[in-house]
């Protein structure tokens, strides 16, 4: 990945509050922001559980269709 693209990604993460940065001279240091990351992780976990449930229902439905054809 080219440096400008990498810096653009870091800027987006910082704008979203997922990372913070500080500059000391010519060096910029980035740090993860745990609280917003935890919130994102919780949301993703809920979405994962929802989609697992939906895919299990789809699997059951497709099994029923197979049995009806047999």
Secondary structure by P-SEA (a helix, b strand, c coil): ccaaaaaaaaaaaaaaccccccccccbbbbbbbaaaaaaaaaaaaaaaaaaaaaaaaaaaaaaaaaaaac
